[in-house]
Amino acid sequence: MFLSVFDVFKIGIGPSSSHTMGPMTAAGRFLDDLRHGNWPRARQARPSAITASLHGSLAYTGIGHGSDRAVILGLAGENPEDVDPDMMDTIVERVRDTGRVAPQGHPPYRFRPAVDLTLDRATPLPGHPNGMRFQAFDTDGQLLLRRVYFSVGGGFVVSEEELAAQKSTRPELQDVPWPFASAAQMLDMAQRSGLSIASMKRANEEARLARGNLDAGLDRIWTAMDRCSERGLAQEGQLPGGLKVRRRAKALHAQLVEKWQRNEIDPLMGNDWLSLFAMAVNEENAAGGRVVTAPTNGAAGVIPAVLRYGAQFHAGFGRRQVHDFLLTAAAIGGIIKFNASISGAEVGCQGEVGSASAMAAAGLCAVLGGTPEQVENAAEIALEHHLGMTCDPVGGLVQIPCIERNAFGAVKAVTAASLALKGDGVHAVPLDACVETMRQTGSDMSEKYKETSQGGLAVNVVAC
C-alpha cells in the first residue's frame, strides 16, 4: 500500500478539505472531463451551460464551509493550491454578477450560482455523504455530460466509478520497497530491515521521486504550515460566518512571549504554547486562509503545533527532524485512511483530529528517538483517546468546537509520545485494532454527528 506524503499533506485553502478543497477540485475535474474526456459527442453539440448540485453533508453545511464558493472558484478555473485567497471574493462576485464562468482553455459557460448551483438535502447520493453532481448542456438545453464526484476527506476526490472500484476491490500492493498496509506489517518490515518508519517511508517515496525533489517538497509543506501559523499569530478581529468568534491567538502569543522574556516558570507553559500554535493555524483556516491538510483542514493545526513545539522545546530539532516527523506522520495517516477514514462526514471528528493527533504523536516520538514499536504505541494512545468523537460544528462553521479541539489534539499527541517513550513499545491495544474500532464506531455513529450540524453542540448552542 502506498499513499504519498504529498497526498496526505496538501497545500490548499480553508475552511475545509472535504467541503472546500474537495468541491473546488471536483469542479476542476469536471472541466477537464468536459474538454478532454472520452464521452459521446454529437457533431454539432457544444457545451454552453453548467449546473452543479451538492448533496448529503455538503448540502447541510455547505454554506458554512464555503462549498458553494468553492464550486464557483473551481468552475472559474481555480485550484486549491494556487488560488489567491485575497482574490477569491472578487472572482466569486464576478461570476455572480455576469452569470458566466470562463476558465482558461474553455469557451465561456453560462453558470448562474443562484439558479444553477443547488444544495440538495433531500437527495443523498449513494456511496458517500459528500456527493456532488455536475452537468453540462448545449444551447438548446440538451444534456451532454453528467458526472458525479465524492469528496472523501483530506481533499481527496473520486468519481462515481472510482469509488465503486475502491469498494469492490482492495488496492494492489504498489511497486515500492516497503508496501505496508497495516501497522502490523509496518512493524514486521521495520524489524526485518532494521530501518525506522521514516526511513521506510522515504525509500517508498524515493522509488517514485528523486531525493532532492522529495526533500524540497517536504520543505515546501513545512514552510506552508509555518507561514500559516505565523499569519494566524498576527491577525486580530472576528472570524467570518456570523458566530462572532474572535481570534485569540495574537493576544495569547503576546502573553506567552512576555512570560518567556521574564524567564517566568510556569508548569503549564508547554501546553500553552501547543494550544497557541494549533489555534493560530485553525483560526487562519476558519478565515479561509492558506493551510495544509494534516490530514484534513479541520485538523490542520495539530501537526504544525507539535512540530513548532518540538522546535521550541527540544534541542537539535532541525530540518532532518522535520522531514522524519512528516514522513512518519504520513505513514500513520496512510494506514488510518487505508483501513478506516479521515473524513468527518464518514466517521466523525475521531477521523480528523483523532487521526491528526495519532500522526503527530508518532512523528514526535520518532524524532525524539523512539523505536518503531514505541512510535506505533504513541499513535495508538493518541487515537484511542479520541474514539467516539463526533463532528458537530456550530452553525456549520469550522470554528466551534474545531479550533480549541485542535489544541487538545496537540496536547494529547505530546502526552501520547511522552508515555510511549517511557515504555518499551509493548502494549495491550495494537494500533490496527484501534483503527478498526474507529471504523466500526464511525459506522455505528448517527449521521447527525457526522458533519451535518444536526446534533450535539450544533443544536444546543445558538448560532447567531
SEDRENVEX-794692 format. One record per residue (C-alpha): residue in three letters; chain; x, y, z; residue number from 0. Coordinates in Angstrom, 2 decimals, decimal comma. Layout:
N
ROKE/resn/chain/X/Y/Z/resi
ROKE/ALA/A/X/Y/Z/NUM $
...
This chain:
464
ROKE/resn/chain/X/Y/Z/resi
ROKE/MET/A/0,00/0,00/0,00/0 $
ROKE/PHE/A/1,43/3,39/-0,96/1 $
ROKE/LEU/A/-0,04/6,79/-0,17/2 $
ROKE/SER/A/2,44/9,57/-0,79/3 $
ROKE/VAL/A/3,36/12,09/1,87/4 $
ROKE/PHE/A/2,15/14,67/-0,64/5 $
ROKE/ASP/A/-1,25/13,01/-0,79/6 $
ROKE/VAL/A/-1,55/13,23/2,99/7 $
ROKE/PHE/A/-0,22/16,79/3,21/8 $
ROKE/LYS/A/-1,74/19,00/0,51/9 $
ROKE/ILE/A/-1,47/22,79/0,36/10 $
ROKE/GLY/A/-4,86/24,43/-0,09/11 $
ROKE/ILE/A/-7,31/26,85/1,45/12 $
ROKE/GLY/A/-9,71/26,80/4,38/13 $
ROKE/PRO/A/-12,02/26,20/5,95/14 $
ROKE/SER/A/-12,49/22,51/5,00/15 $
ROKE/SER/A/-10,53/19,99/2,97/16 $
ROKE/SER/A/-13,61/17,88/2,22/17 $
ROKE/HIS/A/-16,14/20,71/1,93/18 $
ROKE/THR/A/-13,98/23,45/0,35/19 $
ROKE/MET/A/-10,94/21,93/-1,34/20 $
ROKE/GLY/A/-12,89/18,85/-2,45/21 $
ROKE/PRO/A/-15,67/20,70/-4,31/22 $
ROKE/MET/A/-13,14/23,03/-5,95/23 $
ROKE/THR/A/-11,11/20,05/-7,12/24 $
ROKE/ALA/A/-14,23/18,22/-8,31/25 $
ROKE/ALA/A/-15,28/21,24/-10,37/26 $
ROKE/GLY/A/-11,85/21,26/-11,96/27 $
ROKE/ARG/A/-12,10/17,57/-12,75/28 $
ROKE/PHE/A/-15,45/18,18/-14,43/29 $
ROKE/LEU/A/-13,94/20,91/-16,60/30 $
ROKE/ASP/A/-11,11/18,56/-17,60/31 $
ROKE/ASP/A/-13,59/15,82/-18,46/32 $
ROKE/LEU/A/-15,77/18,26/-20,36/33 $
ROKE/ARG/A/-12,86/19,28/-22,56/34 $
ROKE/HIS/A/-10,74/16,12/-22,79/35 $
ROKE/GLY/A/-12,89/13,23/-21,56/36 $
ROKE/ASN/A/-13,92/10,24/-23,66/37 $
ROKE/TRP/A/-17,68/10,80/-23,79/38 $
ROKE/PRO/A/-20,02/10,62/-26,82/39 $
ROKE/ARG/A/-20,26/13,98/-28,55/40 $
ROKE/ALA/A/-22,86/14,85/-31,16/41 $
ROKE/ARG/A/-21,25/16,51/-34,18/42 $
ROKE/GLN/A/-22,73/19,96/-33,66/43 $
ROKE/ALA/A/-23,19/19,84/-29,91/44 $
ROKE/ARG/A/-21,24/22,46/-28,00/45 $
ROKE/PRO/A/-21,37/22,75/-24,17/46 $
ROKE/SER/A/-22,65/26,18/-23,26/47 $
ROKE/ALA/A/-24,09/25,90/-19,74/48 $
ROKE/ILE/A/-23,17/24,13/-16,49/49 $
ROKE/THR/A/-25,15/23,23/-13,40/50 $
ROKE/ALA/A/-23,99/21,74/-10,11/51 $
ROKE/SER/A/-25,65/20,25/-7,04/52 $
ROKE/LEU/A/-24,25/19,39/-3,61/53 $
ROKE/HIS/A/-25,71/16,51/-1,60/54 $
ROKE/GLY/A/-25,56/14,97/1,86/55 $
ROKE/SER/A/-23,19/16,60/4,33/56 $
ROKE/LEU/A/-22,09/19,06/1,65/57 $
ROKE/ALA/A/-25,66/20,29/1,36/58 $
ROKE/TYR/A/-26,23/20,59/5,12/59 $
ROKE/THR/A/-23,07/22,53/5,96/60 $
ROKE/GLY/A/-22,00/23,74/2,54/61 $
ROKE/ILE/A/-22,63/27,43/3,16/62 $
ROKE/GLY/A/-20,70/27,46/6,44/63 $
ROKE/HIS/A/-17,81/25,57/4,85/64 $
ROKE/GLY/A/-17,76/27,70/1,70/65 $
ROKE/SER/A/-18,67/24,76/-0,55/66 $
ROKE/ASP/A/-20,77/26,95/-2,82/67 $
ROKE/ARG/A/-17,92/29,42/-3,26/68 $
ROKE/ALA/A/-15,51/26,55/-3,86/69 $
ROKE/VAL/A/-17,62/25,23/-6,75/70 $
ROKE/ILE/A/-17,75/28,69/-8,29/71 $
ROKE/LEU/A/-14,00/29,09/-7,98/72 $
ROKE/GLY/A/-13,35/25,62/-9,39/73 $
ROKE/LEU/A/-15,59/26,21/-12,40/74 $
ROKE/ALA/A/-13,80/29,53/-12,91/75 $
ROKE/GLY/A/-10,59/27,55/-13,34/76 $
ROKE/GLU/A/-9,04/27,96/-9,87/77 $
ROKE/ASN/A/-7,47/25,17/-7,84/78 $
ROKE/PRO/A/-6,89/24,93/-4,07/79 $
ROKE/GLU/A/-3,09/25,07/-4,12/80 $
ROKE/ASP/A/-2,71/28,09/-6,40/81 $
ROKE/VAL/A/-5,79/30,26/-5,85/82 $
ROKE/ASP/A/-5,01/33,64/-4,32/83 $
ROKE/PRO/A/-7,06/33,90/-1,10/84 $
ROKE/ASP/A/-7,13/37,69/-1,47/85 $
ROKE/MET/A/-8,75/37,40/-4,92/86 $
ROKE/MET/A/-11,40/34,80/-4,17/87 $
ROKE/ASP/A/-14,17/37,26/-3,26/88 $
ROKE/THR/A/-13,56/39,20/-6,48/89 $
ROKE/ILE/A/-13,74/36,06/-8,63/90 $
ROKE/VAL/A/-16,92/34,84/-6,95/91 $
ROKE/GLU/A/-18,66/38,19/-7,25/92 $
ROKE/ARG/A/-17,72/38,48/-10,92/93 $
ROKE/VAL/A/-19,33/35,10/-11,65/94 $
ROKE/ARG/A/-22,43/36,05/-9,68/95 $
ROKE/ASP/A/-22,71/39,38/-11,50/96 $
ROKE/THR/A/-22,17/38,02/-15,01/97 $
ROKE/GLY/A/-23,75/34,57/-14,67/98 $
ROKE/ARG/A/-20,81/33,09/-16,55/99 $
ROKE/VAL/A/-17,57/31,26/-15,93/100 $
ROKE/ALA/A/-14,63/31,49/-18,33/101 $
ROKE/PRO/A/-11,94/29,01/-17,27/102 $
ROKE/GLN/A/-8,68/29,13/-19,19/103 $
ROKE/GLY/A/-8,72/26,89/-22,27/104 $
ROKE/HIS/A/-12,55/26,76/-22,38/105 $
ROKE/PRO/A/-15,24/28,83/-24,00/106 $
ROKE/PRO/A/-17,40/30,82/-21,56/107 $
ROKE/TYR/A/-20,18/28,79/-19,95/108 $
ROKE/ARG/A/-23,41/30,07/-18,50/109 $
ROKE/PHE/A/-23,38/29,45/-14,78/110 $
ROKE/ARG/A/-25,74/31,46/-12,57/111 $
ROKE/PRO/A/-24,96/30,45/-8,99/112 $
ROKE/ALA/A/-28,36/31,50/-7,67/113 $
ROKE/VAL/A/-30,08/29,22/-10,20/114 $
ROKE/ASP/A/-27,54/26,65/-11,36/115 $
ROKE/LEU/A/-25,97/25,71/-8,01/116 $
ROKE/THR/A/-28,23/23,87/-5,57/117 $
ROKE/LEU/A/-27,74/22,42/-2,10/118 $
ROKE/ASP/A/-29,94/19,34/-2,26/119 $
ROKE/ARG/A/-30,58/18,00/1,25/120 $
ROKE/ALA/A/-33,38/15,73/0,09/121 $
ROKE/THR/A/-31,40/13,54/-2,31/122 $
ROKE/PRO/A/-28,30/11,87/-0,87/123 $
ROKE/LEU/A/-26,05/10,29/-3,47/124 $
ROKE/PRO/A/-25,29/6,62/-2,74/125 $
ROKE/GLY/A/-21,71/5,83/-1,90/126 $
ROKE/HIS/A/-20,53/8,64/0,39/127 $
ROKE/PRO/A/-22,05/11,53/2,40/128 $
ROKE/ASN/A/-20,11/14,14/0,41/129 $
ROKE/GLY/A/-21,60/13,84/-3,07/130 $
ROKE/MET/A/-21,64/16,31/-5,98/131 $
ROKE/ARG/A/-23,28/16,22/-9,40/132 $
ROKE/PHE/A/-22,14/18,36/-12,34/133 $
ROKE/GLN/A/-23,97/18,65/-15,67/134 $
ROKE/ALA/A/-23,25/20,36/-18,99/135 $
ROKE/PHE/A/-25,88/21,39/-21,57/136 $
ROKE/ASP/A/-25,84/22,70/-25,12/137 $
ROKE/THR/A/-27,55/25,88/-26,30/138 $
ROKE/ASP/A/-30,87/24,02/-26,71/139 $
ROKE/GLY/A/-30,80/22,74/-23,14/140 $
ROKE/GLN/A/-29,88/19,21/-24,19/141 $
ROKE/LEU/A/-27,87/17,34/-21,53/142 $
ROKE/LEU/A/-24,42/16,49/-22,88/143 $
ROKE/LEU/A/-22,47/15,28/-19,88/144 $
ROKE/ARG/A/-23,26/14,33/-16,29/145 $
ROKE/ARG/A/-20,63/13,42/-13,72/146 $
ROKE/VAL/A/-20,83/12,51/-10,02/147 $
ROKE/TYR/A/-17,91/13,01/-7,65/148 $
ROKE/PHE/A/-17,36/12,35/-3,96/149 $
ROKE/SER/A/-15,14/14,30/-1,60/150 $
ROKE/VAL/A/-13,85/11,52/0,65/151 $
ROKE/GLY/A/-11,80/13,54/3,15/152 $
ROKE/GLY/A/-8,46/15,31/3,24/153 $
ROKE/GLY/A/-9,08/16,95/-0,15/154 $
ROKE/PHE/A/-9,29/13,57/-1,94/155 $
ROKE/VAL/A/-11,90/13,46/-4,71/156 $
ROKE/VAL/A/-13,05/10,33/-6,56/157 $
ROKE/SER/A/-15,55/9,82/-9,34/158 $
ROKE/GLU/A/-18,60/7,62/-9,00/159 $
ROKE/GLU/A/-16,80/4,87/-10,93/160 $
ROKE/GLU/A/-13,59/5,21/-8,90/161 $
ROKE/LEU/A/-15,48/4,96/-5,63/162 $
ROKE/ALA/A/-17,27/1,82/-6,77/163 $
ROKE/ALA/A/-13,96/0,27/-7,85/164 $
ROKE/GLN/A/-12,38/1,07/-4,48/165 $
ROKE/LYS/A/-15,23/-0,61/-2,63/166 $
ROKE/SER/A/-15,28/-3,73/-4,79/167 $
ROKE/THR/A/-11,56/-4,50/-4,77/168 $
ROKE/ARG/A/-8,71/-3,86/-2,37/169 $
ROKE/PRO/A/-5,93/-1,80/-3,95/170 $
ROKE/GLU/A/-2,98/-3,82/-5,17/171 $
ROKE/LEU/A/0,33/-3,50/-3,37/172 $
ROKE/GLN/A/2,35/-0,81/-5,09/173 $
ROKE/ASP/A/5,82/-1,27/-6,51/174 $
ROKE/VAL/A/7,68/0,23/-3,55/175 $
ROKE/PRO/A/10,30/-1,35/-1,27/176 $
ROKE/TRP/A/8,12/-1,41/1,88/177 $
ROKE/PRO/A/4,42/-1,74/0,91/178 $
ROKE/PHE/A/2,92/-1,93/4,39/179 $
ROKE/ALA/A/-0,87/-1,63/4,57/180 $
ROKE/SER/A/-1,20/-2,06/8,34/181 $
ROKE/ALA/A/0,72/-1,22/11,48/182 $
ROKE/ALA/A/1,50/-4,91/12,00/183 $
ROKE/GLN/A/3,08/-5,13/8,54/184 $
ROKE/MET/A/4,95/-1,88/9,17/185 $
ROKE/LEU/A/6,45/-3,17/12,42/186 $
ROKE/ASP/A/7,34/-6,52/10,85/187 $
ROKE/MET/A/9,16/-4,80/7,97/188 $
ROKE/ALA/A/10,94/-2,45/10,37/189 $
ROKE/GLN/A/12,12/-5,38/12,48/190 $
ROKE/ARG/A/13,34/-7,37/9,48/191 $
ROKE/SER/A/15,07/-4,42/7,86/192 $
ROKE/GLY/A/16,37/-2,59/10,91/193 $
ROKE/LEU/A/15,02/0,64/9,41/194 $
ROKE/SER/A/12,98/3,33/11,09/195 $
ROKE/ILE/A/9,44/4,07/9,90/196 $
ROKE/ALA/A/10,66/7,35/8,41/197 $
ROKE/SER/A/13,43/5,54/6,51/198 $
ROKE/MET/A/10,99/3,02/5,05/199 $
ROKE/LYS/A/8,60/5,79/4,08/200 $
ROKE/ARG/A/11,46/7,72/2,50/201 $
ROKE/ALA/A/12,50/4,66/0,49/202 $
ROKE/ASN/A/8,94/4,27/-0,76/203 $
ROKE/GLU/A/8,79/7,93/-1,80/204 $
ROKE/GLU/A/12,21/7,79/-3,50/205 $
ROKE/ALA/A/11,05/4,84/-5,59/206 $
ROKE/ARG/A/8,96/7,42/-7,44/207 $
ROKE/LEU/A/10,67/10,73/-6,72/208 $
ROKE/ALA/A/14,28/11,91/-6,66/209 $
ROKE/ARG/A/15,65/12,59/-3,18/210 $
ROKE/GLY/A/16,19/16,28/-3,89/211 $
ROKE/ASN/A/12,62/16,70/-5,07/212 $
ROKE/LEU/A/11,30/14,82/-2,05/213 $
ROKE/ASP/A/13,24/16,98/0,37/214 $
ROKE/ALA/A/12,21/20,15/-1,46/215 $
ROKE/GLY/A/8,59/19,05/-1,28/216 $
ROKE/LEU/A/8,85/18,37/2,45/217 $
ROKE/ASP/A/10,40/21,80/2,91/218 $
ROKE/ARG/A/7,52/23,33/0,97/219 $
ROKE/ILE/A/4,95/21,58/3,17/220 $
ROKE/TRP/A/6,63/22,71/6,40/221 $
ROKE/THR/A/7,08/26,26/5,09/222 $
ROKE/ALA/A/3,36/26,45/4,26/223 $
ROKE/MET/A/2,47/25,15/7,73/224 $
ROKE/ASP/A/4,84/27,59/9,44/225 $
ROKE/ARG/A/3,65/30,58/7,42/226 $
ROKE/CYS/A/0,05/29,72/8,22/227 $
ROKE/SER/A/0,93/29,61/11,91/228 $
ROKE/GLU/A/2,79/32,93/11,72/229 $
ROKE/ARG/A/-0,07/34,63/9,90/230 $
ROKE/GLY/A/-2,52/33,27/12,47/231 $
ROKE/LEU/A/-0,41/34,70/15,29/232 $
ROKE/ALA/A/-0,50/38,16/13,68/233 $
ROKE/GLN/A/-4,22/38,52/12,91/234 $
ROKE/GLU/A/-6,98/40,05/15,02/235 $
ROKE/GLY/A/-10,73/40,58/14,76/236 $
ROKE/GLN/A/-13,73/38,34/14,25/237 $
ROKE/LEU/A/-13,85/35,27/12,09/238 $
ROKE/PRO/A/-16,38/35,29/9,24/239 $
ROKE/GLY/A/-19,65/33,39/9,33/240 $
ROKE/GLY/A/-21,85/35,09/11,92/241 $
ROKE/LEU/A/-20,84/33,33/15,15/242 $
ROKE/LYS/A/-18,81/36,40/16,14/243 $
ROKE/VAL/A/-15,90/34,21/17,22/244 $
ROKE/ARG/A/-12,90/36,44/17,81/245 $
ROKE/ARG/A/-9,36/35,47/17,06/246 $
ROKE/ARG/A/-7,40/34,82/20,26/247 $
ROKE/ALA/A/-4,00/33,67/19,05/248 $
ROKE/LYS/A/-2,34/37,09/18,80/249 $
ROKE/ALA/A/-3,27/38,14/22,33/250 $
ROKE/LEU/A/-2,31/34,75/23,77/251 $
ROKE/HIS/A/1,01/34,94/21,96/252 $
ROKE/ALA/A/1,78/38,33/23,47/253 $
ROKE/GLN/A/1,10/36,96/26,95/254 $
ROKE/LEU/A/3,34/33,93/26,46/255 $
ROKE/VAL/A/6,18/35,96/24,95/256 $
ROKE/GLU/A/6,07/38,29/27,94/257 $
ROKE/LYS/A/6,35/35,34/30,35/258 $
ROKE/TRP/A/9,11/33,82/28,25/259 $
ROKE/GLN/A/11,16/37,04/28,29/260 $
ROKE/ARG/A/10,82/37,30/32,06/261 $
ROKE/ASN/A/12,05/33,69/32,42/262 $
ROKE/GLU/A/8,88/33,06/34,39/263 $
ROKE/ILE/A/8,50/29,41/35,34/264 $
ROKE/ASP/A/5,01/28,13/34,59/265 $
ROKE/PRO/A/4,31/24,37/34,58/266 $
ROKE/LEU/A/1,53/24,94/32,02/267 $
ROKE/MET/A/3,72/26,81/29,55/268 $
ROKE/GLY/A/4,37/23,84/27,27/269 $
ROKE/ASN/A/0,66/23,16/26,94/270 $
ROKE/ASP/A/0,01/26,85/26,42/271 $
ROKE/TRP/A/2,44/27,06/23,50/272 $
ROKE/LEU/A/0,98/23,90/21,96/273 $
ROKE/SER/A/-2,55/25,26/22,22/274 $
ROKE/LEU/A/-1,49/28,64/20,85/275 $
ROKE/PHE/A/0,18/27,21/17,76/276 $
ROKE/ALA/A/-2,77/24,94/16,99/277 $
ROKE/MET/A/-5,33/27,70/17,46/278 $
ROKE/ALA/A/-3,35/30,11/15,27/279 $
ROKE/VAL/A/-3,48/27,66/12,36/280 $
ROKE/ASN/A/-7,14/26,84/12,78/281 $
ROKE/GLU/A/-8,19/30,45/13,16/282 $
ROKE/GLU/A/-6,45/31,06/9,85/283 $
ROKE/ASN/A/-8,20/28,02/8,37/284 $
ROKE/ALA/A/-11,57/29,28/9,60/285 $
ROKE/ALA/A/-10,88/32,57/7,85/286 $
ROKE/GLY/A/-10,32/30,78/4,54/287 $
ROKE/GLY/A/-6,54/31,23/4,52/288 $
ROKE/ARG/A/-3,82/29,04/3,04/289 $
ROKE/VAL/A/-3,36/25,85/5,07/290 $
ROKE/VAL/A/-2,05/22,30/4,71/291 $
ROKE/THR/A/-4,32/19,29/5,09/292 $
ROKE/ALA/A/-2,88/17,37/8,03/293 $
ROKE/PRO/A/-4,65/15,11/7,25/294 $
ROKE/THR/A/-7,66/17,46/6,86/295 $
ROKE/ASN/A/-8,25/21,18/7,17/296 $
ROKE/GLY/A/-10,48/20,74/10,20/297 $
ROKE/ALA/A/-7,49/19,10/11,93/298 $
ROKE/ALA/A/-4,82/21,23/10,26/299 $
ROKE/GLY/A/-3,45/22,75/13,47/300 $
ROKE/VAL/A/-2,36/19,63/15,35/301 $
ROKE/ILE/A/0,75/18,63/13,40/302 $
ROKE/PRO/A/2,13/22,18/12,87/303 $
ROKE/ALA/A/1,62/22,84/16,60/304 $
ROKE/VAL/A/3,54/19,74/17,66/305 $
ROKE/LEU/A/6,30/20,47/15,13/306 $
ROKE/ARG/A/6,72/24,04/16,43/307 $
ROKE/TYR/A/6,61/22,74/19,97/308 $
ROKE/GLY/A/9,42/20,34/19,13/309 $
ROKE/ALA/A/11,49/23,09/17,57/310 $
ROKE/GLN/A/10,97/25,39/20,56/311 $
ROKE/PHE/A/11,43/22,96/23,45/312 $
ROKE/HIS/A/13,81/20,29/22,14/313 $
ROKE/ALA/A/17,45/20,86/21,22/314 $
ROKE/GLY/A/18,67/19,68/17,83/315 $
ROKE/PHE/A/15,27/19,86/16,19/316 $
ROKE/GLY/A/16,27/20,83/12,65/317 $
ROKE/ARG/A/15,46/20,16/9,02/318 $
ROKE/ARG/A/16,15/16,41/9,18/319 $
ROKE/GLN/A/13,91/16,05/12,21/320 $
ROKE/VAL/A/11,09/17,94/10,45/321 $
ROKE/HIS/A/11,42/15,63/7,44/322 $
ROKE/ASP/A/11,42/12,47/9,60/323 $
ROKE/PHE/A/8,43/13,79/11,55/324 $
ROKE/LEU/A/6,40/14,40/8,38/325 $
ROKE/LEU/A/7,37/11,06/6,83/326 $
ROKE/THR/A/6,47/9,14/9,99/327 $
ROKE/ALA/A/3,19/11,03/10,38/328 $
ROKE/ALA/A/2,31/10,35/6,74/329 $
ROKE/ALA/A/2,97/6,63/7,22/330 $
ROKE/ILE/A/0,49/6,52/10,11/331 $
ROKE/GLY/A/-2,02/8,68/8,25/332 $
ROKE/GLY/A/-1,87/6,33/5,26/333 $
ROKE/ILE/A/-2,60/3,31/7,45/334 $
ROKE/ILE/A/-5,61/5,07/9,00/335 $
ROKE/LYS/A/-7,01/6,21/5,66/336 $
ROKE/PHE/A/-6,44/2,81/4,04/337 $
ROKE/ASN/A/-8,17/0,85/6,81/338 $
ROKE/ALA/A/-10,74/3,34/8,15/339 $
ROKE/SER/A/-11,27/7,00/7,24/340 $
ROKE/ILE/A/-10,04/10,54/7,81/341 $
ROKE/SER/A/-13,40/12,03/6,84/342 $
ROKE/GLY/A/-15,60/13,69/9,46/343 $
ROKE/ALA/A/-18,59/13,02/7,22/344 $
ROKE/GLU/A/-17,85/9,29/7,40/345 $
ROKE/VAL/A/-16,66/8,69/10,97/346 $
ROKE/GLY/A/-16,94/11,96/12,88/347 $
ROKE/CYS/A/-14,09/14,00/14,29/348 $
ROKE/GLN/A/-12,29/10,91/15,58/349 $
ROKE/GLY/A/-11,22/10,52/11,95/350 $
ROKE/GLU/A/-9,97/14,09/11,69/351 $
ROKE/VAL/A/-8,49/15,40/14,95/352 $
ROKE/GLY/A/-8,06/11,83/16,22/353 $
ROKE/SER/A/-6,04/10,86/13,16/354 $
ROKE/ALA/A/-4,03/14,09/13,28/355 $
ROKE/SER/A/-3,20/13,51/16,94/356 $
ROKE/ALA/A/-2,06/9,95/16,22/357 $
ROKE/MET/A/0,09/11,14/13,33/358 $
ROKE/ALA/A/1,64/13,93/15,41/359 $
ROKE/ALA/A/2,31/11,61/18,34/360 $
ROKE/ALA/A/4,08/9,17/16,05/361 $
ROKE/GLY/A/6,13/11,91/14,41/362 $
ROKE/LEU/A/7,26/13,41/17,71/363 $
ROKE/CYS/A/8,05/10,03/19,23/364 $
ROKE/ALA/A/10,16/9,14/16,19/365 $
ROKE/VAL/A/12,30/12,28/16,19/366 $
ROKE/LEU/A/12,84/12,02/19,95/367 $
ROKE/GLY/A/14,45/8,63/19,46/368 $
ROKE/GLY/A/11,52/6,24/19,72/369 $
ROKE/THR/A/11,75/2,75/18,28/370 $
ROKE/PRO/A/9,19/1,68/15,65/371 $
ROKE/GLU/A/7,31/-0,15/18,42/372 $
ROKE/GLN/A/7,22/2,99/20,58/373 $
ROKE/VAL/A/6,12/5,08/17,58/374 $
ROKE/GLU/A/3,23/2,68/16,89/375 $
ROKE/ASN/A/2,35/2,79/20,60/376 $
ROKE/ALA/A/2,31/6,61/20,59/377 $
ROKE/ALA/A/-0,05/6,68/17,61/378 $
ROKE/GLU/A/-2,36/4,16/19,26/379 $
ROKE/ILE/A/-2,50/6,05/22,57/380 $
ROKE/ALA/A/-3,42/9,30/20,84/381 $
ROKE/LEU/A/-6,06/7,73/18,60/382 $
ROKE/GLU/A/-7,58/5,60/21,36/383 $
ROKE/HIS/A/-8,43/8,67/23,40/384 $
ROKE/HIS/A/-10,30/10,30/20,53/385 $
ROKE/LEU/A/-12,54/7,30/19,80/386 $
ROKE/GLY/A/-16,19/8,24/19,53/387 $
ROKE/MET/A/-15,55/11,94/18,98/388 $
ROKE/THR/A/-18,37/13,48/16,98/389 $
ROKE/CYS/A/-18,23/16,17/14,31/390 $
ROKE/ASP/A/-20,89/18,73/15,29/391 $
ROKE/PRO/A/-19,73/22,19/14,09/392 $
ROKE/VAL/A/-21,91/25,01/15,39/393 $
ROKE/GLY/A/-23,50/26,89/12,50/394 $
ROKE/GLY/A/-21,80/24,57/10,03/395 $
ROKE/LEU/A/-18,58/26,54/10,57/396 $
ROKE/VAL/A/-15,12/25,15/11,30/397 $
ROKE/GLN/A/-14,86/27,26/14,46/398 $
ROKE/ILE/A/-16,73/25,83/17,46/399 $
ROKE/PRO/A/-15,53/23,36/18,71/400 $
ROKE/CYS/A/-12,96/22,84/15,96/401 $
ROKE/ILE/A/-10,38/25,50/16,85/402 $
ROKE/GLU/A/-9,96/24,52/20,50/403 $
ROKE/ARG/A/-10,31/20,83/19,60/404 $
ROKE/ASN/A/-7,08/21,09/17,61/405 $
ROKE/ALA/A/-5,35/22,49/20,67/406 $
ROKE/PHE/A/-6,42/19,48/22,72/407 $
ROKE/GLY/A/-5,41/17,13/19,91/408 $
ROKE/ALA/A/-1,91/18,61/20,01/409 $
ROKE/VAL/A/-1,67/18,28/23,80/410 $
ROKE/LYS/A/-2,84/14,66/23,61/411 $
ROKE/ALA/A/-0,26/13,96/20,90/412 $
ROKE/VAL/A/2,63/15,19/23,03/413 $
ROKE/THR/A/1,29/13,29/26,06/414 $
ROKE/ALA/A/0,99/10,11/23,99/415 $
ROKE/ALA/A/4,55/10,45/22,64/416 $
ROKE/SER/A/5,89/11,01/26,16/417 $
ROKE/LEU/A/4,07/7,99/27,56/418 $
ROKE/ALA/A/5,25/5,78/24,70/419 $
ROKE/LEU/A/8,86/6,89/25,07/420 $
ROKE/LYS/A/8,81/5,89/28,73/421 $
ROKE/GLY/A/7,67/2,38/27,82/422 $
ROKE/ASP/A/9,22/-0,41/25,78/423 $
ROKE/GLY/A/6,65/-0,47/22,97/424 $
ROKE/VAL/A/4,73/-3,44/24,39/425 $
ROKE/HIS/A/1,09/-2,54/24,95/426 $
ROKE/ALA/A/-2,34/-4,13/25,16/427 $
ROKE/VAL/A/-4,14/-2,49/22,21/428 $
ROKE/PRO/A/-2,45/-2,65/18,78/429 $
ROKE/LEU/A/-2,82/0,38/16,53/430 $
ROKE/ASP/A/-4,58/-1,78/13,93/431 $
ROKE/ALA/A/-7,24/-2,74/16,49/432 $
ROKE/CYS/A/-7,73/0,89/17,40/433 $
ROKE/VAL/A/-8,09/1,90/13,74/434 $
ROKE/GLU/A/-10,65/-0,85/13,18/435 $
ROKE/THR/A/-12,51/0,28/16,30/436 $
ROKE/MET/A/-12,64/3,80/14,89/437 $
ROKE/ARG/A/-14,04/2,47/11,62/438 $
ROKE/GLN/A/-16,73/0,45/13,41/439 $
ROKE/THR/A/-17,61/3,33/15,73/440 $
ROKE/GLY/A/-17,95/5,65/12,77/441 $
ROKE/SER/A/-20,19/3,16/11,00/442 $
ROKE/ASP/A/-22,43/2,93/14,08/443 $
ROKE/MET/A/-22,46/6,70/14,69/444 $
ROKE/SER/A/-25,66/8,58/13,87/445 $
ROKE/GLU/A/-25,47/10,72/10,74/446 $
ROKE/LYS/A/-26,39/13,78/12,78/447 $
ROKE/TYR/A/-22,95/13,61/14,40/448 $
ROKE/LYS/A/-21,06/13,43/11,10/449 $
ROKE/GLU/A/-20,52/16,99/9,92/450 $
ROKE/THR/A/-24,19/17,72/9,24/451 $
ROKE/SER/A/-24,64/20,16/12,17/452 $
ROKE/GLN/A/-27,84/18,32/13,11/453 $
ROKE/GLY/A/-26,73/17,12/16,54/454 $
ROKE/GLY/A/-24,51/17,78/19,54/455 $
ROKE/LEU/A/-23,21/21,28/20,09/456 $
ROKE/ALA/A/-24,63/22,36/16,75/457 $
ROKE/VAL/A/-28,19/22,12/18,08/458 $
ROKE/ASN/A/-27,53/23,04/21,70/459 $
ROKE/VAL/A/-25,60/26,25/21,08/460 $
ROKE/VAL/A/-27,47/29,12/19,47/461 $
ROKE/ALA/A/-25,76/30,14/16,24/462 $
ROKE/CYS/A/-26,30/33,87/15,93/463 $
